[in-house]
Amino acid sequence: MHLRFLHISDIHFQVENYQSRRMRMRLLTKINELNKVNPFNFVILTGDLSHQGQGFNENQMRFFEEILRILNLSKKQIYIIPGNHDIRRNGDRTDLINEIVESNNPSNTLDEYLEDEENKSKILSSFDSFSTFYFDFLTKEYPLNDIHFLLETENYNIVHLNTCLIANRAGEEGALLIGKNKLLDCLSNLGVDNNKLSIAIGHHTLECMADSDKNAMLSLFDDFNIDLYLSGHVHRAAYNIEANQYNNLLNIVSAGVHSDEYALGGFGDFLIQDGVAKVSQYIWNSEHEYWTLNNTLGRKMENGVLEYHIPKFSINNNRPEDEINYKKDKIKKELSELFSENERIFKQYGPFSITAQHTPVSEFAYMWKEKCITEIIPNNKKILEILESNKELISDDKFFILDLYKNHIEGFEMNHISKYKSSNVPTFPKEILTILD
């Protein structure tokens, strides 16, 4: 896999002081230089494109279109989420948020309100301006009503999170909520066997979320194999590798493309190659007005580049046994799913099942035969095909088990498809379940 992408956050376009304007002008120059060396595949914008709810205009759209033109990308290759400055607050929404925050369990209350269409509509009412911009720029609807949504491509997944659901005032960092049930709904579309590079993007950092929702996010990211979480909001670049109670998650915060008394301008450049993420953060040099590599973020980035081995793809190529074990584990998982499905069908419809005992003989016989032909026999063939194509992983003293299994599935198929039946079909060899151990 070879992917390169740009991460930009917190442009705050209506901030038009000298340094902010120079940052944006030089950003176009810098990404043009970087793209000529190694082209970018897509762009991620993690919110606060606008400033203090002032909305969106043609200048912003032209700026984003210029980024795409320079990188020779289409609008399908830019991914955008809202920030807290991209929304317009109103009284009804404020009252509802106060109800949520003052409840005994704000996290659960938000989950409940998002299931009620009237309350949900009030919560989302402040995103109208952003939704209009999104449609005008990308000519497609922002799925606001879904709360969070997934975009899948052949090589990667982008999980779009709306972290601004109850964003409404200054100083709310550490108390924001994600809408746990809606996040679960979204990530469930990936499946727990997700094996693509998967990037979750949200405006706020994990530390901005209430502890309950931060923990829920990390648990769900872990279960659904999310590799990176990208955010902005705090106007300072940072990185963190969550590895205490969960599988490793690379957490990257981009600075911003505007200047004020607090912000340090910055953007991120990501290269994913051979299971390794190489992350470069650029910082704005206000004295000499140019973008340069940021090597001040910690010892792992003292040369300006963070190298992170993505656990999902990481195998030590210098240790062949690691490759073998990795391949074995992957195949065992595939086989386990097929064996489990066959066992489920047998227990539900087989000759000794509860179904068999309570169903008329003729009807039961039809159901069992149908399941054998449409599901069990095809699964048997898949299992045999997997094992035959990976014989090198089977130890010599276990090859006889493969022969036992072949004899079993041949006899099983004959009894259910051909007109010749036999009562001497070899039984299922349980040893096949551990043939790769």
MITOR-276902 format. One line per 2 residues: number of its first residue (from 1); their letters; for each residue x, y, z of C-alpha. Coordinates in Angstrom, 2 decimals, decimal comma, always signed. Example, Ala and Ser with C-alpha at 12.3 -4.5 7.8 and 13.67 -1.06 7.14 Angstrom:
<nodes>
1 = AS = +12,30 -4,50 +7,80 | +13,67 -1,06 +7,14;
</nodes>
This chain:
<nodes>
1 = MH = +0,00 +0,00 +0,00 | +1,22 +3,46 -0,91;
3 = LR = -0,93 +6,41 +0,13 | -0,15 +10,02 +0,78;
5 = FL = -2,58 +12,57 +2,16 | -2,76 +16,09 +3,51;
7 = HI = -4,38 +17,01 +6,84 | -5,48 +20,62 +7,30;
9 = SD = -7,54 +22,01 +10,16 | -8,77 +25,29 +11,66;
11 = IH = -8,38 +27,66 +8,73 | -10,78 +30,21 +10,34;
13 = FQ = -11,10 +31,85 +6,98 | -12,55 +35,15 +8,18;
15 = VE = -9,39 +35,82 +10,18 | -7,58 +37,97 +7,64;
17 = NY = -4,65 +39,54 +9,43 | -1,34 +39,71 +7,59;
19 = QS = +0,18 +36,49 +8,94 | -2,98 +34,48 +8,27;
21 = RR = -3,15 +35,62 +4,66 | +0,56 +34,91 +4,16;
23 = MR = +0,14 +31,42 +5,68 | -2,57 +30,52 +3,19;
25 = MR = -0,71 +31,90 +0,21 | +2,46 +30,06 +1,15;
27 = LL = +0,49 +26,90 +1,95 | -0,49 +26,66 -1,71;
29 = TK = +3,14 +27,08 -2,71 | +4,35 +24,49 -0,19;
31 = IN = +1,88 +21,74 -1,05 | +2,67 +22,28 -4,73;
33 = EL = +6,35 +21,62 -3,96 | +5,54 +18,54 -1,87;
35 = NK = +3,16 +17,15 -4,47 | +5,76 +17,33 -7,24;
37 = VN = +8,08 +15,08 -5,23 | +5,42 +12,51 -4,29;
39 = PF = +1,77 +13,14 -5,25 | -0,99 +13,28 -2,65;
41 = NF = -3,95 +10,90 -2,96 | -6,48 +12,86 -0,90;
43 = VI = -7,05 +15,75 +1,51 | -8,68 +15,82 +4,96;
45 = LT = -10,17 +19,01 +6,46 | -11,07 +18,64 +10,15;
47 = GD = -13,31 +21,65 +10,69 | -13,31 +25,32 +11,66;
49 = LS = -13,16 +26,36 +8,04 | -15,20 +29,38 +9,08;
51 = HQ = -14,79 +31,69 +12,10 | -17,28 +32,34 +14,89;
53 = GQ = -20,22 +31,09 +12,86 | -19,75 +33,67 +10,09;
55 = GF = -20,61 +31,14 +7,43 | -19,08 +30,36 +4,06;
57 = NE = -18,41 +32,30 +0,90 | -16,95 +32,05 -2,58;
59 = NQ = -13,43 +32,90 -1,37 | -13,33 +29,80 +0,80;
61 = MR = -14,58 +27,59 -2,01 | -12,01 +29,02 -4,41;
63 = FF = -9,26 +28,34 -1,88 | -10,28 +24,69 -1,50;
65 = EE = -10,68 +24,32 -5,26 | -7,18 +25,71 -5,70;
67 = IL = -5,81 +23,10 -3,29 | -7,44 +20,36 -5,35;
69 = RI = -6,22 +21,87 -8,62 | -2,63 +22,04 -7,37;
71 = LN = -2,76 +18,42 -6,19 | -4,62 +17,28 -9,33;
73 = LS = -7,40 +15,76 -7,22 | -11,15 +15,63 -7,70;
75 = KK = -13,79 +16,64 -5,17 | -14,26 +12,94 -4,40;
77 = QI = -10,80 +13,03 -2,86 | -11,41 +15,62 -0,17;
79 = YI = -13,05 +14,73 +3,15 | -14,62 +17,46 +5,30;
81 = IP = -16,25 +17,60 +8,74 | -17,61 +20,58 +10,73;
83 = GN = -15,88 +22,36 +13,60 | -17,43 +24,37 +16,42;
85 = HD = -16,82 +27,63 +14,50 | -18,72 +26,26 +11,49;
87 = IR = -22,04 +26,23 +13,33 | -24,52 +29,00 +14,15;
89 = RN = -25,91 +28,82 +17,66 | -29,57 +29,45 +18,42;
91 = GD = -31,74 +29,63 +21,53 | -33,68 +26,38 +21,10;
93 = RT = -30,51 +24,37 +20,65 | -28,82 +26,14 +23,58;
95 = DL = -31,74 +25,32 +25,88 | -31,66 +21,68 +24,81;
97 = IN = -27,90 +21,42 +25,34 | -28,30 +22,88 +28,82;
99 = EI = -30,87 +20,17 +29,56 | -28,43 +17,50 +28,41;
101 = VE = -25,45 +18,87 +30,32 | -27,43 +19,34 +33,54;
103 = SN = -28,97 +15,85 +33,47 | -27,76 +13,05 +35,76;
105 = NP = -26,02 +11,27 +32,89 | -25,37 +13,66 +29,98;
107 = SN = -23,85 +10,97 +27,78 | -26,91 +8,72 +27,98;
109 = TL = -29,26 +11,69 +27,72 | -27,68 +12,73 +24,42;
111 = DE = -28,07 +9,17 +23,13 | -31,77 +9,33 +24,02;
113 = YL = -32,30 +12,77 +22,47 | -30,70 +11,67 +19,22;
115 = ED = -33,38 +8,96 +18,93 | -36,14 +11,57 +19,21;
117 = EE = -36,69 +13,36 +15,89 | -37,75 +16,68 +17,43;
119 = NK = -34,79 +16,90 +19,81 | -32,41 +15,63 +17,18;
121 = SK = -33,61 +18,31 +14,78 | -32,92 +21,02 +17,37;
123 = IL = -29,41 +19,69 +18,03 | -28,62 +19,65 +14,31;
125 = SS = -30,27 +23,00 +13,49 | -27,01 +24,91 +13,92;
127 = FD = -25,33 +22,90 +11,14 | -27,53 +24,22 +8,31;
129 = SF = -24,94 +26,67 +7,04 | -22,22 +24,02 +6,99;
131 = ST = -24,53 +21,56 +5,22 | -25,32 +24,14 +2,55;
133 = FY = -21,62 +24,84 +2,01 | -20,89 +21,11 +1,81;
135 = FD = -23,54 +20,64 -0,88 | -22,52 +23,73 -2,84;
137 = FL = -18,86 +22,72 -2,81 | -19,06 +18,95 -3,26;
139 = TK = -22,47 +18,76 -5,02 | -23,65 +16,06 -2,63;
141 = EY = -25,57 +16,09 +0,63 | -23,74 +15,98 +3,95;
143 = PL = -25,47 +13,10 +5,80 | -26,09 +15,26 +8,85;
145 = ND = -28,99 +13,17 +10,07 | -26,74 +10,10 +10,41;
147 = IH = -24,60 +12,06 +12,92 | -21,47 +10,07 +11,97;
149 = FL = -20,85 +8,38 +8,63 | -18,41 +6,17 +6,77;
151 = LE = -16,91 +6,62 +3,31 | -15,20 +3,53 +1,91;
153 = TE = -12,74 +3,30 -0,97 | -10,83 +0,36 -2,39;
155 = NY = -7,78 +1,04 -0,19 | -8,98 +2,92 +2,87;
157 = NI = -11,94 +3,97 +5,01 | -12,69 +7,46 +6,32;
159 = VH = -14,96 +7,63 +9,36 | -16,47 +11,13 +9,62;
161 = LN = -17,30 +12,10 +13,21 | -19,38 +15,05 +14,32;
163 = TC = -17,77 +16,00 +17,64 | -19,70 +19,31 +17,77;
165 = LI = -23,11 +17,92 +18,74 | -23,26 +19,85 +22,02;
167 = AN = -20,52 +22,40 +21,23 | -22,04 +25,71 +22,31;
169 = RA = -19,76 +27,79 +24,54 | -16,19 +28,58 +25,46;
171 = GE = -14,40 +26,35 +27,93 | -16,40 +23,20 +27,22;
173 = EG = -13,31 +21,10 +26,46 | -13,35 +17,96 +28,58;
175 = AL = -17,16 +17,79 +28,59 | -18,11 +17,20 +24,94;
177 = LI = -20,15 +14,17 +23,89 | -19,99 +11,99 +20,80;
179 = GK = -23,37 +10,20 +20,73 | -22,16 +6,70 +21,56;
181 = NK = -25,01 +4,78 +19,95 | -24,70 +6,70 +16,70;
183 = LL = -20,95 +6,07 +16,65 | -21,58 +2,36 +17,17;
185 = DC = -24,08 +2,40 +14,28 | -21,52 +4,04 +12,04;
187 = LS = -18,59 +1,79 +12,91 | -20,73 -1,34 +12,66;
189 = NL = -20,71 -0,75 +8,89 | -17,00 -1,56 +8,95;
191 = GV = -17,39 -4,93 +10,64 | -15,00 -6,24 +13,27;
193 = DN = -12,83 -7,88 +10,61 | -12,04 -4,55 +8,98;
195 = NK = -8,59 -4,96 +7,37 | -8,27 -1,73 +5,37;
197 = LS = -6,44 +1,36 +6,54 | -9,12 +3,11 +8,58;
199 = IA = -8,93 +6,76 +9,57 | -11,39 +8,45 +11,92;
201 = IG = -11,59 +12,23 +11,64 | -13,15 +14,59 +14,16;
203 = HH = -12,73 +18,27 +14,92 | -12,03 +17,90 +18,63;
205 = TL = -9,17 +15,99 +20,22 | -9,96 +12,99 +22,39;
207 = EC = -9,06 +15,04 +25,46 | -11,89 +17,45 +24,63;
209 = MA = -14,44 +14,68 +25,17 | -16,02 +13,76 +28,50;
211 = DS = -14,25 +10,77 +30,04 | -17,24 +8,48 +29,43;
213 = DK = -17,31 +9,29 +25,73 | -13,55 +9,32 +25,27;
215 = NA = -13,45 +5,80 +26,72 | -16,33 +4,73 +24,47;
217 = ML = -14,54 +6,13 +21,41 | -11,31 +4,32 +22,26;
219 = SL = -13,14 +1,04 +22,90 | -15,02 +1,28 +19,62;
221 = FD = -11,91 +2,32 +17,69 | -10,19 -0,73 +19,17;
223 = DF = -13,00 -3,16 +18,34 | -13,43 -1,93 +14,76;
225 = NI = -9,72 -1,65 +13,94 | -9,40 +2,11 +13,50;
227 = DL = -5,74 +2,95 +12,84 | -5,59 +6,76 +13,09;
229 = YL = -7,62 +9,51 +14,68 | -7,06 +12,99 +13,19;
231 = SG = -8,33 +16,20 +14,77 | -7,66 +19,90 +15,27;
233 = HV = -9,40 +22,52 +17,44 | -6,60 +23,25 +19,94;
235 = HR = -4,46 +25,18 +17,39 | -1,31 +23,34 +18,48;
237 = AA = +0,18 +20,34 +16,71 | +0,59 +17,16 +18,75;
239 = YN = +0,71 +13,39 +18,52 | -0,07 +10,59 +20,91;
241 = IE = -0,05 +6,81 +20,65 | -2,88 +5,32 +22,69;
243 = AN = -1,46 +2,00 +23,88 | -2,29 +1,67 +27,54;
245 = QY = -5,55 -0,28 +27,66 | -6,21 -0,58 +23,94;
247 = NN = -4,49 -1,62 +20,74 | -2,25 +1,12 +19,44;
249 = LL = -4,07 +4,11 +17,94 | -2,10 +6,94 +16,37;
251 = NI = -3,71 +10,20 +17,44 | -2,59 +13,26 +15,44;
253 = VS = -3,61 +16,86 +16,07 | -3,06 +19,42 +13,34;
255 = AG = -2,53 +23,09 +14,25 | -4,24 +25,64 +11,99;
257 = VH = -3,86 +27,95 +9,03 | -4,48 +31,25 +10,76;
259 = SD = -2,61 +33,44 +13,20 | -3,70 +34,87 +16,54;
261 = EY = -2,18 +35,35 +19,99 | -2,37 +31,59 +20,64;
263 = AL = -2,31 +29,68 +17,36 | +0,86 +28,19 +15,92;
265 = GG = +0,18 +27,56 +12,25 | +0,63 +24,02 +11,00;
267 = FG = -0,56 +21,18 +8,77 | +0,14 +17,46 +8,42;
269 = DF = +1,66 +15,38 +5,64 | +1,04 +11,60 +5,87;
271 = LI = +2,75 +8,86 +3,87 | +1,51 +5,28 +4,38;
273 = QD = +3,85 +2,71 +2,89 | +4,50 -0,97 +3,67;
275 = GV = +2,48 -0,78 +6,87 | +4,35 +2,26 +8,19;
277 = AK = +2,87 +5,73 +8,63 | +5,41 +8,51 +8,19;
279 = VS = +3,93 +11,71 +9,58 | +5,45 +15,12 +8,95;
281 = QY = +4,04 +18,17 +10,71 | +4,83 +21,57 +9,23;
283 = IW = +4,96 +24,77 +11,26 | +4,72 +28,41 +10,17;
285 = NS = +7,85 +30,54 +10,61 | +6,28 +33,96 +11,13;
287 = EH = +9,59 +35,85 +11,12 | +10,65 +34,71 +7,67;
289 = EY = +7,19 +33,72 +6,41 | +7,63 +30,14 +5,25;
291 = WT = +6,52 +26,61 +6,18 | +9,13 +24,31 +7,68;
293 = LN = +9,24 +20,87 +9,28 | +8,26 +20,89 +12,94;
295 = NT = +10,80 +18,94 +15,00 | +9,70 +20,30 +18,39;
297 = LG = +6,90 +17,82 +19,13 | +8,92 +15,19 +20,98;
299 = RK = +11,85 +12,82 +20,68 | +10,08 +10,55 +18,23;
301 = ME = +9,94 +13,52 +15,85 | +13,32 +15,12 +16,46;
303 = NG = +14,06 +14,79 +12,73 | +10,62 +16,17 +11,86;
305 = VL = +9,11 +12,80 +10,87 | +7,20 +10,38 +13,10;
307 = EY = +7,46 +6,75 +11,97 | +4,65 +4,58 +13,26;
309 = HI = +4,17 +0,90 +12,46 | +0,45 +0,36 +11,99;
311 = PK = -0,31 -2,80 +14,02 | -2,81 -4,09 +11,46;
313 = FS = -0,13 -4,27 +8,78 | +3,06 -4,69 +10,79;
315 = IN = +5,15 -7,83 +10,33 | +8,85 -7,98 +11,08;
317 = NN = +10,29 -8,97 +7,70 | +13,52 -10,12 +9,34;
319 = RP = +11,70 -12,90 +11,22 | +10,08 -15,47 +8,90;
321 = ED = +8,30 -17,13 +11,84 | +6,38 -13,90 +12,41;
323 = EI = +5,11 -14,02 +8,84 | +4,10 -17,66 +9,23;
325 = NY = +2,29 -17,05 +12,53 | +0,54 -14,00 +11,09;
327 = KK = -0,62 -16,01 +8,06 | -1,70 -18,93 +10,26;
329 = DK = -3,74 -16,69 +12,54 | -5,47 -15,10 +9,58;
331 = IK = -6,34 -18,46 +8,01 | -7,45 -19,96 +11,33;
333 = KE = -9,86 -17,09 +11,71 | -11,33 -17,72 +8,26;
335 = LS = -11,67 -21,45 +8,96 | -13,19 -20,86 +12,38;
337 = EL = -15,97 -18,74 +10,87 | -16,81 -21,46 +8,31;
339 = FS = -16,72 -24,29 +10,86 | -18,86 -22,27 +13,27;
341 = EN = -21,46 -21,59 +10,61 | -21,67 -25,30 +9,72;
343 = ER = -22,01 -26,19 +13,38 | -24,77 -23,64 +13,84;
345 = IF = -26,73 -25,08 +10,90 | -26,26 -28,65 +12,14;
347 = KQ = -27,46 -27,76 +15,63 | -30,45 -25,87 +14,26;
349 = YG = -31,56 -28,20 +11,45 | -29,58 -31,44 +11,82;
351 = PF = -31,12 -34,85 +12,59 | -30,69 -34,41 +16,35;
353 = SI = -31,81 -30,78 +16,57 | -34,83 -29,39 +18,38;
355 = TA = -36,17 -28,43 +14,97 | -36,07 -32,09 +13,89;
357 = QH = -38,01 -33,15 +16,97 | -40,84 -30,64 +16,46;
359 = TP = -41,16 -30,51 +12,67 | -43,06 -32,97 +10,45;
361 = VS = -40,67 -35,48 +8,91 | -41,20 -34,44 +5,31;
363 = EF = -40,83 -30,73 +6,01 | -37,77 -31,24 +8,20;
365 = AY = -36,07 -33,46 +5,61 | -36,53 -30,75 +3,01;
367 = MW = -35,16 -28,02 +5,31 | -32,10 -30,05 +6,30;
369 = KE = -31,30 -31,07 +2,72 | -31,70 -27,50 +1,49;
371 = KC = -29,28 -26,18 +4,14 | -26,77 -28,91 +3,31;
373 = IT = -26,81 -28,09 -0,40 | -26,86 -24,29 -0,18;
375 = EI = -24,60 -23,72 +2,83 | -22,77 -26,67 +4,41;
377 = IP = -21,40 -28,24 +1,22 | -20,15 -24,88 -0,21;
379 = NN = -18,55 -24,13 +3,17 | -16,85 -27,54 +3,17;
381 = KK = -15,41 -26,82 -0,27 | -14,12 -23,43 +0,88;
383 = IL = -12,46 -25,02 +3,91 | -10,78 -27,68 +1,79;
385 = EI = -9,65 -25,13 -0,77 | -8,08 -22,94 +1,95;
387 = LE = -6,23 -25,89 +3,48 | -5,09 -27,29 +0,13;
389 = SN = -3,67 -23,92 -0,91 | -1,80 -23,54 +2,39;
391 = KE = -0,37 -27,02 +2,86 | +2,99 -25,58 +3,80;
393 = LI = +1,45 -24,47 +7,09 | +0,37 -28,01 +8,04;
395 = SD = +2,94 -30,07 +9,92 | +3,85 -33,49 +8,47;
397 = DK = +2,30 -35,39 +11,37 | -1,12 -33,79 +10,67;
399 = FF = -1,49 -34,44 +6,95 | -3,56 -37,55 +7,70;
401 = IL = -6,23 -35,26 +9,22 | -6,66 -33,52 +5,88;
403 = DL = -7,29 -36,91 +4,25 | -9,86 -37,78 +6,92;
405 = YK = -11,65 -34,51 +6,26 | -11,62 -35,08 +2,49;
407 = NH = -13,21 -38,52 +2,97 | -15,86 -37,02 +5,25;
409 = IE = -16,93 -34,18 +2,94 | -16,93 -36,43 -0,15;
411 = GF = -19,25 -38,90 +1,58 | -21,40 -36,08 +3,01;
413 = EM = -21,83 -34,53 -0,43 | -22,66 -37,89 -2,02;
415 = NH = -25,38 -38,54 +0,56 | -27,05 -35,19 -0,06;
417 = IS = -26,64 -34,64 -3,80 | -26,36 -38,00 -5,57;
419 = KY = -28,98 -40,75 -5,63 | -26,52 -43,14 -4,01;
421 = KS = -26,73 -43,06 -0,23 | -24,45 -44,75 +2,28;
423 = SN = -24,65 -45,29 +6,00 | -20,87 -45,67 +6,19;
425 = VP = -19,87 -42,05 +5,52 | -16,87 -41,14 +7,71;
427 = TF = -17,85 -38,88 +10,59 | -16,57 -35,35 +10,95;
429 = PK = -12,94 -35,53 +12,20 | -12,75 -33,07 +15,10;
431 = EI = -8,97 -32,94 +14,71 | -9,49 -30,75 +11,63;
433 = LT = -10,39 -27,87 +13,96 | -6,79 -27,75 +15,25;
435 = IL = -4,90 -28,82 +12,14 | -2,92 -25,56 +12,06;
437 = D = -2,06 -25,52 +15,79;
</nodes>
